[in-house]
Amino acid sequence: MQTLLLIRYFELEEYEMDEQSSAAATKKSGLPKLPASTIWMINFGILGVQIAFTLQSSQMSRIFQTIGADPNKLGWFFILPPLAGLIVQPIIGYYSDRTWAPKLGGRRLPYLALGTLIAIIVMCLLPNSGSFGFGYASITALVFGAVTVALLDVSSNIAMQPFKMMIGDMVNDDQKSYAYGIQSFLSNGGAVIAAIFPFIFTAFGVANTAKRGVVPQSVVISFYVGAAILLLTSLLTIFKVHEYDPKTYAKYHGITEEANSTGGNWWTLLKKAPKVFWTTTLVQFFCWIAFQYLWTYSAGAIASNVWNTTNAASAGYQAAGNWYGVLAAVQSIAAVIWSYVLAKMPNNYHKLGYSISLALGAVGFISVFFIHTQYILILSFILVGIAWASMNTYPLTMVTNALSGEHMGTYLGLFNGSICLPQIVASLASFGLFPLLGNAQPNMFLLAGFIMALGAASVGFIKETYKA
């Protein structure tokens, strides 16, 4: 009921926005204004995709330390997801630019269907990494976990990219910030659901501990339920959204029908990319390093600071894992609320909102280092959620506004490198930084906070442009 009320609230707000910006939208872009319901349907499937991503990011450290991974070697496992995204998303963008399969949904939707199918299968395998008798800390168990994580991230990236592209394809400049705000709203809504699953199932009596080397049932069932939601939400977008055919797409974007059928060399496109593509990438570099350390070290840092344990098999460590799930939900709820604030900000306030949000996130990261009470950590993760909302709203808005309709998918796939490369750099650097900072997981939050502050400062280099 609350979700329906929120949707209705957004629809009313969007109607008012449409009335006020009608003339401006006509001047700035050939794309028509879309009803709020269409923008919601374009984005709705991302709710399920983000559940998959959040279960992976919030539980991966816990899963691998439970099956015997050395905390100092966690970086190797966390390299796999961004490496998969770095390779997969440009490929999906490149080929979906050239795809038109009306019987399969259109340009982007066939890839959503493929990614969803693979992700569902892998989500049923990953939490069982310790349940096949491979043995605690065995190479077989760790390799099985690593392979399933890589497959989950590949499939999630295949499913995720169409949502970013469809907004670029179908939404005009005046509605774009709103559309990405709704995408952030639903994405973070999915993150809330995923993050609290283990906590809720534990409260209902599902076992939150298991024998050494085996992932608790509270986590396993969370992945199963997440897979079911992913299926339902993706099907809703697939059946409700009708993408523009090549002729209509070319007409609305002011390009020829052949524009996306030839060319598209990645290196050539990068050389021709608008300046905002690169300045936003600089900001992204700092932000995603910080969040990579959050995902890698949160469970261990909270266990160490609050429960005073580093033993992954202990009840205290597993309680910390559940509490991190709650904190991830807090982060996402804060991001949901802040996403709506950002979506309503005028275009000329984008940089201010972006910079302030990241600065508040930096304070949140640094505070985790100093806090030893679980409930005070809620404040820290509210600030982290504010930064997360801006990272999911402004970069894509700024970049797609500066692009024409030519090679939209390829450009957005390449821009995903600004998310993936920093995570790879962060993971590789952790092999030196983690021992340098005393092999203490809370210390990595202090480092992450200073890096996020650099991201806030670098927003000043961005100068927004509008291709349309």
N, C-alpha and C positions, 0 to 999 in steps of 0.2 A: 504494500500500500504506500509506504514511504517513497519507494522508487517511482511509482506512478505519479505521486504528487510532485516529486522533483522534476520529472519529465514534463509535466504540465506547466510547472513554474518556468522552466527553461523555454518552453514553447511560447508562453505569453511574453517573456522577455524578448525572445527572438522576433516575435511579431512586431513589437514596438520598435526594435532596432531596424527591422526591414522598412517600416514606414518612414523612419527618420533618415535612412541612408539610401533611399531609392535612387535619387538623382546621382549621387556620388558613385554608386555601384555601376550604373549605366555608363558613366564616363570612364571609369577606371578599368573595366574589364568587359569582354564580350560574353563572359559566362553569365547565365541567368541566376537570379536569386533563387535559392532552394528553400522549401518549407523546412521548418525546424524538425519535423518528423523524418524527413529524408536524411538530414544531417545526423540525426540520432541513429538511423538504420545503417548508414555508411559506417558508423563507428561501433555499433553494438557488439559485433563479434570480438572486438578487442578486449572486452571484459573477460572472456574465456581464455584468450591468448595470454593476457597478463596474469591470470591465475597460474598458468603453466610456468611463466617466467618467475613469478614470485615464489612459488613452491621450490623451484630450482635454486633461486638466489638465497632464499631465507633458510633452506634446509640442507643445502649442498655441503657446507662446512660441517654441519652436525652429522650428516650421513657419512662423509668420508672419515671424520675423526672417530665415529662409532665403529666403522669397519677396520680401523687401525692405521689411518694415515698420520704421518708425522706433521704436527702443526707448522714446522719450518718448511715443509714440502707442499703445503697447500697451494702455493702459487702455481705449481704445475697443473693442478686440476682446474684452477680458475682461468688459466690461459685458454682452455679449450672453447668455452662459449664465445668470447669475443673473436677468436680466430675463425670460428665457424661463421659468425656474422660478417666478418670482414670479407670472406670469400663468397658467401651465399647471396647476400643482399644485392650487390652490384649485378650479379648474374640474373637474379630474379627481375631486377629493374630493367636490364638490357633486353631480356627476352619478352617480358610482359609489355614493353613498349611496342613490340612487333606482333603481339598476339591479338587475334580477334576470333574468339570461338563462342559465338552466340549460344550454341547448344550447351556449352559448359559454363555459361555465365557472363562471358565478355573478355576483358583484357586482364584484369587483376584477380578476379574471383576464382578462376581455375587454380591459381597458385595458393589461394587461401584454402581451398578444399584439399589440395595435396598436402600442404603443411599440417593441417588439422588432423588428417588421417594418420600420418606418421607420428605426430606428437602424442596422440591418444595411446598408441601402442607402446611408445617408449615410456610414457608416464606410468604405465602399469609394470614396467620392468625396473626402473631406476631404484625405487625404494626397497626393492627386494635384493639389492646387491649383496647383502650379508646373509641371505636366506637359502642359498643354493649349496651350502656345505663347502664353500671354497676355503674357509678357515680365516681366523682373525689375522689381519695385516698381511694376508697372502697376496702375492703378485696377481693371482687370478682374480681375486675379489676386487682389488683396486683397479685393474685393467678393465674388468667388466663395468665397474662404476664409471670409469673415465669414458669408455666408449658410449655408454647410454647417455651420459651427460652431453657428450658431443652431438649425438643424434637428436637429443631433445632440443638442443639449442639450434641445430640446423633446421629442424622442422618448425620450431617456434619462429625463427627468423623468416622462413618461407611464408608462414601464416601472418606474421606481423607486418611485413612490408606492404602488402596490398592496402592496408588501412591508411598509411601515410600517403601512398600514391593516389588513392581515390579522392582524397581531399584536394591534392594538387590538380587532379584531372577535372574535378566537377564543381569546386567551390570558388566563388569570386573573391577578390582581394578584401572586400569589406566584411565578408563573412568568414574569412579564413582563420583569423585569430579566434573567433567564436567556435569554429569547427574543431580546431586543435585543442581549444579549451574543453570542449565536450569529450574529445578523445582522451585528454588527460583525466577528466572527471571519471569516465568509465574505466580507464586503465587503472586508476588508483582505487576505484571501487572494487575491481577484481583483485587488486593487491590486498585490500582489507580482508576480503573473504578468504583468500588463500592463507594470509598470515595468521589468522585466528583459528583456522581449522584444527591444528594439533591441540591447541589450548581447549577448544570446545569439546573435541572428542575425548580428551583426557577427563574433562569435567563430567562427561556422561559415562565414565567408567571404562573407557578403552585404555588398554595398558600403555603407559608412557615410558616403560623400561622393558628391556628384553635381555636375553642372555648375551654374554660378551660377543661383540662382532655382529649382532643382529639389530637392524633398525626397528624401533618400537612400532607397534601396530597403529598408534595415533598418527604417525607420519605416513605409514603405508596407506591407510584408509583415506587420508587427506589427498594423496595423489590420485586415488581411484575416483573420488567424488569430483576432484578438479577436472579429470579427464571427461567425465560426463557433462559437466557444465560447459567445457570447451566445445564439445560436440553440439550442444543445443544452441549456444549463442552464435557460433559460426554458421550454422544452418539458417538461422534467422536472417543474418546479413546476406547470405548467398541467395536466399529466396526472395528477399524484399528489395534488394538494390538492383537497379537496371543501369548499367554503365552506358556511356555514350558510344555509339558506333563510330568507326573511323571518320566518316564524312561529317557527322555532327561535331565530333571532337575537333576536327580541323577548322570547322567554321567558327566555333566558339573561341578557339585559341588564336585565330588569325594566322594559321599556317596551312601548308598544303597537305593533302592526304599522304603524300610520299615522304614527308619530312621525317617520320619515325621508322620508315621502312629501310633506309640505307644509312650508312655512316654510323656514328655513335662510338668511334674509337675512344676508349677510356682516357688515354693520355691526352688526346686532342680536346676532349670535353673538359678535362681538368684545366688545361691551359686557357680555355675560353670561359671558365667559370667566373661569375661575377665576384667582385672583391668581398662582398658580404659573406660569400661561401667560405672564404679563408679566415676572415676575422672572427666569424662565429665558430669556426673550427678551433681557433686558438682558445676561446673561452671553454669550449667543450673538452679540450685536452685536460685542463686542470680539474674540471668538474667530475669527469668520469674516472680519473685516477682516485679521487677522494671516495667516490662511491664503490669502486672496486675494493678498496680497503675496508669499507663498511661491511660489504657482503662477505669478505674473506674472514674477518676477525671479530665480528659482532658477538657470536655465540661464546667464543673463548674469552673475549674481553669482559662480557657481562658475568660469565661464570667466575672469572678471576676476581673482579672488583666487588661483586655482590655476594656470591656464594662461596668465595674463597677456595675455589678448586680449579685444577687444570686437568683433572681425570675425566676423560670423555665417557667412561663407563659408569660414573657416579650418578646418583639421583640428583645431586646438586647441579651437575653439568646439564643433565637432561631438563631440569626445571628451568635453567637459564636459557636453554634452547627454546622452550615453550614461551618464556617471557620475551625473548627476542621476537618471536612471532607476534606477540601482543604489541610490542613496540613498533614493529613493521606495520601493523594495522593502524596504530596511532599516526605514524608517519604518513600513511596513505590517506587517512581521514583528513589530516591537516592539508595534504596536497589536494584532495577533492575540494575542500572549501576554498583554498587559495587559488585553485585553477579557475573557479568561477570569478573571483576577484580579478584575476589577470585577463580573463576573457572579456571583461567589460571595460578594460582600460583602453583609452583612445590610442591610435597608432603612434602618436608623437610621444607617448609615455612608455613605450615598450622598453627602452634601454634603462630607464629609471627603475621600473618594476623588476627587470632582470637582475640588475646590479644589487639592489636592496635585498632581493630574495636570496641570492647567493651569499651575501654577507651574513645574513641571519643563519643560513645553513652552516657557514664556517663556525659561528659561535656554538651551534648545536654540536658539531663534531668535536670541538675542543673540550666542551663541557663533559663529554662522556669520560674523558680521561680522569676527571676530578671527582666524579660522582660514584658513591658506594652504596646508595640506597635505591632499590629498584623503582620505586614510584616517582622519584625525582627525575629519573631517566625519561619519563614521559615528556617533560618539558624539552629535553634535548632533542627528542625525535619529532616533536612538533616543529621545531626550527629546521630540522633536516628535511621534513616534509614540505616546507615552504620552498626550499631550494629545489627539491625534486619536481614540484609543480612547474616552476619556471623553466627547468631543463626540458620538460616535456611539452611546453607551449611555445616559447619564443624562438628557439633555433629553427624549427621547421617552418614557422610562420615567416620569419625573416628571409630564409633561403627560397621558399616557394614563391614569395612575392617578387623576388628578383629574377625568377626564371620565366621563360616563355613555355609554351606547351611542348616544345621539341625536346625529346629525350628526358622527359620529366622523371620517369621511373629510374633511368640509368643514373641521373644526377642524384636522386635521393638515395639510391643504393650506394653510390660513391660517397655521399655525405655520411653514410653510416660508418665510414672509416673514422670519422671524428668521434664516434662512440667506441668503436672496437679497438683501434690502435692505442688509445690511452690505457685501456684495461690490460692490454698485452704488456705495454711498458710498465705499468704498475706491478703486474705479477712478476715479471722478470726482475724488476728492481727490488722486489720484496726479499729475494734471496740474499741480497746484501744488506738491505735496510733492517730487516727483522732481527738478525743477530746484532747489528750495530746499535739497535735500540733496546738491547737487553733481552731479546727473545721474549718480550712481554707484549701480548696482544693489545692491552689498553694503550700502549705507547703509540701504536699505529694510528689511533684516532687523533692524537695530538698532531702528528704529521699530516694526516688527511685534512684537518681543519685549516692549517696554514696553506695547504695547496688550494683548498676551496676559496680562501681569501684572495689568492692570486687570480682565480677565475673571476671573482667579483670585480677586481680592479681592471681586468682586461676587457670588460664590456665596453669601456670607453673607446676602444679602437673600432667598434662597429659603427658603420654608417649605412642606414637602411636605404634601399632603392626599390623602385616598383617598375617591373618590366612592362606591365600592362599600361 
